[in-house]
Amino acid sequence: MAAAPLSPSAPHTPVLLRPLLAAVAPVAGRWLDGTFGAGGYTRGLLEAGADQVIAVDRDPLAFEMAQDWAAEYGDRIIMQRGVFSKMDDYAQDLDGIVLDLGVSSMQLDLAERGFSFMRDGPLDMRMSQEGPSAADIVNNAEEEVIASILFQFGEERASRRIAKAIVRARDDAPIKTTLELARLVEGCLPRSKPGQSHPATRSFQALRIAVNNEYGELFEGLMAAERALKPGGQLAVVTFHSVEDRMVKRFLTDRANAGGNANRFAPQIETDAPQFKVEKRKAIGPDAQELDENPRSRSAKLRVAIRTDAPAGSVDARSVGMPMVKGLSL
């Protein structure tokens, strides 16, 4: 099934929308979009046949920006401010759930939100616009905690060098803006070659993940999805970097009991009934058309699973490879 074309008034076409709609077709019933953002997935689901979509986002700006077009769908859209880790509080017996784990383009585009190292703005990065900011971490956290955040959440190899430079700089004056931090990080790393990402990319990603507890949200959200889906309901998750994809893959492997025995000669290990069925083990990536239309999609991966009728349960965060930072308190 081809993705339903969005009308010109749609806010934007999100990454992997076409393959996502094809993978979960036919789309029907009640869905939850746990990362509403600019509304592209919600609108895609509605135009593909969903009866209703519960749109969840922690950012109040998402719903303000949707007012111009959401009214045309009437009660087929339910706006729910909150976090997707609590989605089972918002709805039960869902036919499907979509999670897009990338940062919203509307957040990146607004300098005053402090997400982008390409635009000068306050060092904020809070999706909910509440709680401690990136500036709070950079200016108050211990050097070891900052280094751990950069390494664990951003896979930044120069994490210790950057953390040391941050602490040295803040001793003179607080680090308040995105460009100030970006220049500081850039000074700790070799000059990037043409075609390479900006030197501050990993550090900004790491701080954003820490500020918004993104890995904790993902871990709790996957278990909440298990509780909220009805038997036969579908879970579709789009990730943008290896840590997120590894967490999703391991969770689904665990819940589908697809790990198998490490030794084929060992006695068969008795396992509980699987909570999910995964029909395609390999993640779905962008095709040539999407790469041409949206270069941002190059790192995106889509994984889809189907809920069984087995009772919901829980998993350990370590078993899904969730990175943790000792001493981080927000």
Secondary structure, DSSP 8 states (H G I E B T S, - for coil): -------TTSS---TTHHHHHHHH-S--SEEEES--TTSHHHHHHHHHT-SEEEEEES-HHHHHHHHHHHGGGGGGEEEEES-GGGHHHH-SSEEEEEEE-S--HHHHH-GGG---TTS--BS---SSS-S--HHHHHHHS-HHHHHHHHHHHH--TTHHHHHHHHHHHHHHS---BHHHHHHHHHTTS----TTS--TTHHHHHHHHHHHTTHHHHHHHHHHHHHHHEEEEEEEEEEE-SHHHHHHHHHHHHHHTT----SSTTS--------SEE-S--S-B---HHHHHH-GGGGG-EEEEEEE-SS------GGGGT----TT---
